[in-house]
Amino acid sequence: MSISTLRRSARETVSGLPPGFWWLWLSTLVNRTGAFVLTFLSLYLTLELGHSAWFAGLVVALHGLGGVAGSPLGGVLTDRWGRRPTMITMHLAAAACAGALAFVTSAWGIATAVLLMGAAMQAVRPPINATIADMVPAHDVRRAYSLNYWALNLGFAIASLGGGAAAFLGYRTLFLVDAVATVLCAVIVFLRLPETRPAPRSGPQAPTEYAAEEKVSTLTVLRDAPFRTLVLLNLLVCLVFTAPWIGLPLTMADQGLSASSYGAVIAVNGVVIVGFQLLVNKFTDKRSPVLLLVLSSLLFGLGTGATALAGSSVAFAATVVVWTVGEMIHVPTNAAATARLAPEHARGRYQGVMGMSWAVAGFVAPVLAGAIVDGPGPDVLWAATAAIGVLAAAGYATRLRKALAEDEDVVAAPVPVPGPVPSPAPAPVVVKGGDAEDSPVRT
């Protein structure tokens, strides 16, 4: 592939998106570039404060537990309060928690700050995803989610380099930098990002209709059959995706490989995403979301399952490459499918429920992975992740093919444009996702 071809592909990948999206993209990059708390929290707790590894693991788990509550909260606020104020408030709350960790030293204080920080960080994701769905044309939504995910990982890769700075500046200074970066992110949203929440409908029956929309709850969203299936299948994929972050270092240590070997292997994940996300975007553009979700699930299962067969750092790195490609395909495709199945007035709630599946997996998977490695052994863990990946792929292929295919047809249907000749106009196409009969919140 020539340089000119790569440049043309890059231009096509980033062109045609509204300016507001790029301000949101910049805020994501700034936020993740300063994301030092989670990266170095366990080291800070054990090396700096002298806590046990068990306590450090518990605190990290509390961050995930906070996200379980924060995600649906963020979804409700996104729809009721607005995308922009929810983002600003939750960014500032996360910044306050990061700043507090630089000064709080008691075990209860640290645990509380991390729990609240997990809730705030997860609560900001529904308004971000809903804003992208609001401002980006339907045919570009998946590409926009891919670009935002690329910014997230690019920022994380930059933040990871802060490990060297920790030796000179200290962990507390890094936590303060995290707080400042998060405040700056909120400032970008405040100054440059418009509110995109759909306005109340006009017309004689507008108050009644809008009141009905406001009554949508998390339980109402879960009664949407196609979306509920999407959430449950995503939970399975998230369990597979989270397992290597706990099971891989334990498996490599069991084979006599050093911690530095694990660091080099897991770094492959970030390198592949930063280096190849735009190329993957080009491959996935315009392809069936069901096909991509099936493919990503199989790649997750294949990559994690092959870990049981690896015996060297190079082999382990190869398995990371496989499931990382699955990650690059799955994350934006799943986010776009969520936006597509959600009605306009409930986009925040839908994204909040979907985010909750990620948070639940982030809390449950580390506990299960550790228990399996300590019990039956690593081979059982990787066999289980392979089986779950195949099960998720089968679920996407059999349970969501109709819902997402029908939704694609609706999005692709042309909206009639009135011509100069006066004639009866065709009925307008209303873009809604999924099966209307299966969802009580369809309008």
C-alpha positions as CSV (number, residue, x, y, z in Angstrom):
1,M,0.0,0.0,0.0
2,S,1.5,3.3,-1.1
3,I,2.0,6.4,1.1
4,S,-0.5,8.3,-1.1
5,T,-3.1,5.6,-0.5
6,L,-2.6,5.7,3.2
7,R,-2.9,9.5,3.2
8,R,-6.1,9.3,1.2
9,S,-7.5,6.6,3.6
10,A,-6.6,8.8,6.5
11,R,-8.4,11.8,5.0
12,E,-11.5,9.8,4.3
13,T,-11.5,8.5,7.8
14,V,-11.4,11.9,9.5
15,S,-13.4,14.0,7.0
16,G,-17.0,15.0,6.9
17,L,-17.6,15.1,10.7
18,P,-19.0,18.2,12.4
19,P,-16.7,20.6,14.3
20,G,-18.5,19.9,17.6
21,F,-17.4,16.2,17.3
22,W,-13.7,17.3,17.1
23,W,-14.0,19.4,20.2
24,L,-15.5,16.4,22.0
25,W,-12.6,14.3,20.5
26,L,-10.1,16.8,21.9
27,S,-11.7,16.7,25.3
28,T,-11.4,12.9,25.4
29,L,-7.8,13.1,24.4
30,V,-7.0,15.7,27.0
31,N,-8.8,13.8,29.7
32,R,-7.1,10.5,29.0
33,T,-3.7,12.0,28.6
34,G,-3.9,13.0,32.2
35,A,-5.4,9.8,33.4
36,F,-2.8,8.8,36.0
37,V,-4.9,7.7,38.9
38,L,-6.0,4.3,37.7
39,T,-2.7,3.6,36.0
40,F,-0.6,4.0,39.1
41,L,-3.1,3.6,42.0
42,S,-2.1,0.1,43.0
43,L,1.6,1.1,43.0
44,Y,0.8,4.2,45.1
45,L,-1.1,2.2,47.6
46,T,1.5,-0.6,48.0
47,L,4.8,1.2,47.5
48,E,4.0,4.7,48.8
49,L,1.5,4.1,51.5
50,G,2.5,0.5,52.5
51,H,-1.0,-1.1,52.0
52,S,-1.3,-4.8,51.1
53,A,-1.8,-6.0,47.6
54,W,-5.2,-7.3,48.7
55,F,-6.3,-3.8,49.8
56,A,-5.0,-2.4,46.5
57,G,-7.1,-4.9,44.5
58,L,-10.1,-4.2,46.6
59,V,-9.8,-0.4,46.0
60,V,-9.5,-1.0,42.2
61,A,-12.6,-3.2,42.4
62,L,-14.4,-0.4,44.2
63,H,-13.8,1.9,41.2
64,G,-15.6,-0.7,39.0
65,L,-18.4,-0.9,41.6
66,G,-18.9,2.8,41.5
67,G,-19.2,2.6,37.8
68,V,-22.1,0.1,38.1
69,A,-24.1,2.9,39.8
70,G,-22.7,5.8,37.9
71,S,-23.5,4.5,34.4
72,P,-27.3,4.5,34.7
73,L,-27.2,7.7,36.8
74,G,-25.3,9.4,34.0
75,G,-27.8,8.0,31.5
76,V,-30.8,9.5,33.4
77,L,-29.2,12.8,33.8
78,T,-28.2,12.9,30.2
79,D,-31.8,12.7,29.1
80,R,-33.4,14.8,31.8
81,W,-30.8,17.4,32.5
82,G,-28.8,17.5,29.2
83,R,-25.7,16.2,27.7
84,R,-23.5,19.2,28.3
85,P,-24.3,19.9,32.0
86,T,-23.9,16.2,32.8
87,M,-20.5,16.0,31.2
88,I,-19.3,19.1,32.9
89,T,-20.6,18.1,36.3
90,M,-19.2,14.6,36.2
91,H,-15.8,15.7,34.9
92,L,-15.5,18.2,37.7
93,A,-16.6,15.5,40.2
94,A,-13.9,13.1,38.9
95,A,-11.4,15.9,39.1
96,A,-12.3,16.6,42.7
97,C,-11.8,12.9,43.6
98,A,-8.5,12.7,41.8
99,G,-7.3,15.8,43.7
100,A,-8.5,14.4,47.0
101,L,-6.4,11.2,46.5
102,A,-3.3,13.4,46.5
103,F,-4.0,14.4,50.1
104,V,-6.2,11.7,51.7
105,T,-4.1,8.9,53.3
106,S,-6.7,7.0,55.4
107,A,-7.9,3.7,54.1
108,W,-11.6,4.7,54.3
109,G,-10.9,8.1,52.7
110,I,-9.1,6.5,49.8
111,A,-11.8,3.8,49.3
112,T,-14.5,6.5,49.3
113,A,-12.7,8.8,46.9
114,V,-12.0,5.9,44.4
115,L,-15.6,4.7,44.7
116,L,-17.0,8.1,43.9
117,M,-14.4,8.6,41.1
118,G,-15.6,5.4,39.5
119,A,-19.1,6.6,39.6
120,A,-18.3,10.0,38.1
121,M,-16.0,8.6,35.3
122,Q,-18.6,6.0,34.2
123,A,-21.4,8.6,34.5
124,V,-19.7,10.8,31.9
125,R,-19.8,8.1,29.2
126,P,-23.5,8.1,28.4
127,P,-23.6,11.9,27.6
128,I,-20.5,11.5,25.4
129,N,-22.0,8.7,23.4
130,A,-25.4,10.3,23.2
131,T,-23.8,13.6,22.0
132,I,-22.0,11.7,19.2
133,A,-25.2,10.1,18.2
134,D,-27.0,13.4,18.3
135,M,-24.6,15.4,16.2
136,V,-23.1,12.9,13.7
137,P,-25.2,11.7,10.7
138,A,-26.4,8.1,11.1
139,H,-24.1,6.7,8.4
140,D,-21.0,8.2,10.1
141,V,-21.8,7.2,13.7
142,R,-19.7,4.1,13.8
143,R,-16.7,5.9,12.4
144,A,-17.1,8.7,14.9
145,Y,-17.2,6.2,17.8
146,S,-14.0,4.6,16.4
147,L,-12.2,7.9,16.2
148,N,-13.3,8.8,19.8
149,Y,-12.1,5.4,21.0
150,W,-8.8,6.0,19.2
151,A,-8.4,9.3,21.1
152,L,-9.1,7.5,24.3
153,N,-6.3,5.0,23.7
154,L,-3.9,7.5,22.3
155,G,-4.3,9.6,25.5
156,F,-3.9,6.5,27.7
157,A,-0.7,5.5,25.9
158,I,0.7,9.0,26.6
159,A,-0.4,8.8,30.2
160,S,1.3,5.4,30.6
161,L,4.6,7.2,29.9
162,G,4.1,9.1,33.1
163,G,5.5,6.1,35.0
164,G,9.0,7.5,34.6
165,A,7.9,10.9,35.8
166,A,6.5,9.3,39.0
167,A,10.0,8.6,40.2
168,F,10.8,12.3,40.1
169,L,7.5,14.1,40.7
170,G,5.8,11.6,43.0
171,Y,2.4,9.9,42.7
172,R,0.6,12.7,44.4
173,T,1.8,15.2,41.8
174,L,0.6,12.9,39.1
175,F,-2.8,12.7,40.7
176,L,-3.0,16.5,40.8
177,V,-2.1,16.6,37.1
178,D,-4.9,14.2,36.5
179,A,-7.3,16.6,38.3
180,V,-6.1,19.5,36.3
181,A,-6.4,17.6,33.0
182,T,-10.0,16.6,33.9
183,V,-10.9,20.2,34.7
184,L,-9.5,21.3,31.4
185,C,-11.6,18.7,29.7
186,A,-14.7,20.2,31.4
187,V,-13.6,23.7,30.3
188,I,-13.4,22.6,26.7
189,V,-16.9,21.1,26.9
190,F,-18.2,24.3,28.6
191,L,-16.7,26.7,26.0
192,R,-16.9,24.8,22.8
193,L,-19.5,22.0,22.9
194,P,-23.1,22.9,22.2
195,E,-26.0,21.1,23.9
196,T,-27.4,18.4,21.6
197,R,-30.3,17.1,23.6
198,P,-33.4,16.9,21.4
199,A,-35.8,19.7,22.1
200,P,-39.4,19.0,23.3
201,R,-41.7,18.4,20.4
202,S,-43.9,21.1,19.1
203,G,-47.6,20.7,18.3
204,P,-50.9,20.4,20.1
205,Q,-50.0,17.1,21.8
206,A,-46.4,18.0,22.6
207,P,-46.8,18.3,26.4
208,T,-48.4,14.9,26.7
209,E,-45.9,13.2,24.4
210,Y,-42.9,14.7,26.1
211,A,-44.2,13.8,29.5
212,A,-44.5,10.2,28.3
213,E,-40.9,10.4,27.1
214,E,-39.7,11.7,30.5
215,K,-41.2,8.6,32.2
216,V,-38.8,6.3,30.6
217,S,-36.7,4.5,33.3
218,T,-33.9,2.0,33.3
219,L,-36.4,-0.9,33.7
220,T,-38.4,0.4,30.7
221,V,-35.2,0.3,28.7
222,L,-34.5,-3.2,29.8
223,R,-37.9,-4.3,28.5
224,D,-36.7,-3.4,25.0
225,A,-36.1,-7.0,23.8
226,P,-33.4,-6.4,21.1
227,F,-31.5,-4.0,23.2
228,R,-31.7,-6.2,26.3
229,T,-30.1,-9.0,24.2
230,L,-27.4,-6.6,23.0
231,V,-26.6,-5.7,26.6
232,L,-26.4,-9.3,27.7
233,L,-24.2,-10.4,24.8
234,N,-22.0,-7.4,25.4
235,L,-21.6,-8.4,29.1
236,L,-20.3,-11.8,27.9
237,V,-17.8,-10.1,25.6
238,C,-16.7,-7.8,28.4
239,L,-16.1,-10.7,30.7
240,V,-13.8,-12.2,28.0
241,F,-12.1,-8.9,27.4
242,T,-11.4,-8.2,31.1
243,A,-10.1,-11.6,31.9
244,P,-6.6,-11.2,30.3
245,W,-5.9,-8.1,32.5
246,I,-5.9,-10.3,35.5
247,G,-5.3,-13.8,34.1
248,L,-2.5,-13.0,31.7
249,P,0.1,-11.8,34.2
250,L,-0.7,-14.7,36.5
251,T,-0.4,-17.2,33.6
252,M,3.0,-15.7,32.5
253,A,4.3,-15.7,36.0
254,D,3.2,-19.4,36.3
255,Q,5.5,-20.1,33.4
256,G,8.4,-18.3,34.9
257,L,8.2,-15.1,32.9
258,S,9.1,-11.8,34.6
259,A,6.8,-8.8,35.3
260,S,8.8,-6.8,32.8
261,S,7.9,-9.4,30.2
262,Y,4.2,-9.0,31.0
263,G,4.6,-5.2,30.7
264,A,6.0,-5.5,27.2
265,V,3.3,-8.0,26.2
266,I,0.3,-6.0,27.4
267,A,1.8,-2.8,25.9
268,V,1.1,-4.4,22.5
269,N,-2.6,-3.7,23.2
270,G,-2.1,0.0,23.2
271,V,0.4,0.1,20.4
272,V,-1.9,-1.9,18.1
273,I,-4.9,0.3,18.8
274,V,-3.0,3.6,18.4
275,G,-1.2,2.4,15.3
276,F,-4.0,0.6,13.5
277,Q,-7.4,1.8,14.7
278,L,-7.8,4.1,11.7
279,L,-7.0,1.2,9.3
280,V,-9.5,-1.0,11.0
281,N,-12.1,1.8,10.7
282,K,-11.5,1.7,6.9
283,F,-12.1,-2.1,6.9
284,T,-15.3,-2.0,9.1
285,D,-16.9,1.0,7.4
286,K,-20.3,0.2,5.8
287,R,-20.2,-3.4,6.9
288,S,-23.0,-5.2,8.7
289,P,-22.9,-4.5,12.4
290,V,-24.0,-8.1,13.1
291,L,-21.1,-9.5,11.0
292,L,-18.7,-7.2,12.9
293,L,-20.0,-8.2,16.3
294,V,-19.8,-11.9,15.4
295,L,-16.2,-11.4,14.1
296,S,-15.1,-9.5,17.1
297,S,-16.5,-12.1,19.5
298,L,-14.7,-14.9,17.7
299,L,-11.5,-12.9,17.8
300,F,-11.9,-12.3,21.5
301,G,-12.5,-16.1,22.0
302,L,-9.6,-17.1,19.7
303,G,-7.1,-14.7,21.2
304,T,-7.8,-15.4,24.8
305,G,-8.3,-19.2,24.3
306,A,-4.9,-19.4,22.5
307,T,-3.2,-18.0,25.7
308,A,-3.4,-21.5,27.1
309,L,-1.1,-22.7,24.2
310,A,1.4,-19.8,24.5
311,G,4.8,-20.6,26.0
312,S,6.9,-17.5,25.3
313,S,6.6,-13.7,25.4
314,V,6.3,-13.6,21.6
315,A,3.5,-16.1,21.6
316,F,1.7,-14.3,24.4
317,A,2.1,-11.0,22.5
318,A,0.5,-12.7,19.4
319,T,-2.6,-13.6,21.4
320,V,-2.8,-10.0,22.6
321,V,-2.8,-8.8,19.0
322,V,-5.7,-11.1,18.1
323,W,-8.0,-10.0,20.9
324,T,-7.0,-6.4,20.5
325,V,-8.2,-6.5,16.9
326,G,-11.5,-7.8,18.3
327,E,-11.5,-4.9,20.7
328,M,-11.0,-2.3,18.0
329,I,-13.9,-3.8,16.0
330,H,-16.3,-4.4,18.9
331,V,-16.2,-1.2,20.9
332,P,-17.3,1.3,18.2
333,T,-19.6,-1.2,16.6
334,N,-21.4,-1.9,19.9
335,A,-21.7,1.8,20.7
336,A,-23.1,2.5,17.3
337,A,-25.6,-0.4,17.6
338,T,-26.7,1.0,21.0
339,A,-27.2,4.5,19.5
340,R,-29.1,3.0,16.6
341,L,-31.5,1.0,18.8
342,A,-32.2,3.9,21.1
343,P,-35.0,6.5,20.5
344,E,-33.8,10.1,20.5
345,H,-35.4,11.0,23.9
346,A,-33.8,8.0,25.6
347,R,-30.3,7.9,24.2
348,G,-28.7,8.7,27.5
349,R,-30.6,5.9,29.3
350,Y,-29.7,3.4,26.7
351,Q,-26.0,4.3,26.8
352,G,-26.2,4.2,30.6
353,V,-27.5,0.7,30.7
354,M,-24.9,-0.4,28.1
355,G,-22.2,1.2,30.1
356,M,-23.4,-0.7,33.2
357,S,-22.6,-4.0,31.4
358,W,-19.0,-2.8,31.1
359,A,-18.9,-1.8,34.7
360,V,-20.3,-5.1,36.0
361,A,-17.8,-7.0,34.0
362,G,-15.0,-4.8,35.3
363,F,-16.0,-5.7,38.8
364,V,-16.9,-9.4,38.4
365,A,-14.3,-10.6,35.9
366,P,-11.2,-9.9,38.0
367,V,-12.7,-11.8,40.9
368,L,-13.7,-14.8,38.8
369,A,-10.4,-14.8,36.8
370,G,-8.4,-14.8,40.0
371,A,-10.5,-17.5,41.6
372,I,-10.2,-19.8,38.5
373,V,-6.4,-19.3,38.3
374,D,-6.0,-20.1,42.0
375,G,-8.4,-23.1,41.7
376,P,-8.7,-25.2,38.5
377,G,-5.8,-23.3,36.9
378,P,-5.1,-20.9,34.0
379,D,-6.0,-23.4,31.2
380,V,-9.5,-23.6,32.5
381,L,-9.8,-19.8,32.5
382,W,-8.7,-19.6,28.9
383,A,-10.9,-22.5,27.8
384,A,-13.8,-20.7,29.4
385,T,-13.1,-17.4,27.7
386,A,-12.9,-19.2,24.3
387,A,-16.3,-20.9,24.9
388,I,-17.9,-17.6,26.0
389,G,-16.6,-15.8,22.9
390,V,-18.1,-18.5,20.7
391,L,-21.3,-18.3,22.6
392,A,-21.5,-14.5,22.2
393,A,-20.8,-14.8,18.5
394,A,-23.6,-17.3,18.1
395,G,-25.9,-15.0,20.1
396,Y,-25.2,-12.0,17.8
397,A,-25.8,-14.1,14.7
398,T,-29.0,-15.7,15.8
399,R,-30.7,-13.2,18.2
400,L,-29.8,-9.8,16.7
401,R,-29.6,-10.3,12.9
402,K,-33.2,-9.3,12.3
403,A,-33.2,-6.3,14.7
404,L,-30.0,-4.7,13.4
405,A,-30.6,-5.6,9.8
406,E,-34.1,-3.9,9.9
407,D,-32.6,-0.9,11.6
408,E,-30.0,-0.6,8.8
409,D,-32.7,-0.6,6.3
410,V,-34.5,2.2,8.0
411,V,-31.4,4.3,8.3
412,A,-30.5,3.7,4.7
413,A,-34.0,4.6,3.4
414,P,-34.1,7.9,1.5
415,V,-36.1,10.7,3.0
416,P,-38.4,12.1,0.3
417,V,-37.5,15.6,-0.8
418,P,-40.4,17.7,-2.1
419,G,-40.1,18.5,-5.8
420,P,-41.2,21.6,-7.6
421,V,-44.3,19.9,-9.0
422,P,-47.1,20.0,-6.4
423,S,-48.1,16.5,-5.7
424,P,-49.0,14.5,-2.6
425,A,-45.8,14.1,-0.6
426,P,-44.8,10.6,0.6
427,A,-44.9,9.9,4.3
428,P,-41.6,10.9,5.9
429,V,-39.3,8.3,7.2
430,V,-38.8,8.3,10.9
431,V,-35.4,6.9,11.9
432,K,-35.8,4.7,14.9
433,G,-33.8,1.6,15.8
434,G,-34.9,-2.0,16.3
435,D,-38.3,-3.5,16.3
436,A,-40.9,-1.0,17.3
437,E,-43.2,-3.8,18.6
438,D,-40.6,-5.1,21.0
439,S,-40.0,-1.8,22.7
440,P,-42.4,0.1,25.0
441,V,-40.4,3.4,24.5
442,R,-40.6,3.5,20.7
443,T,-42.5,6.6,19.4
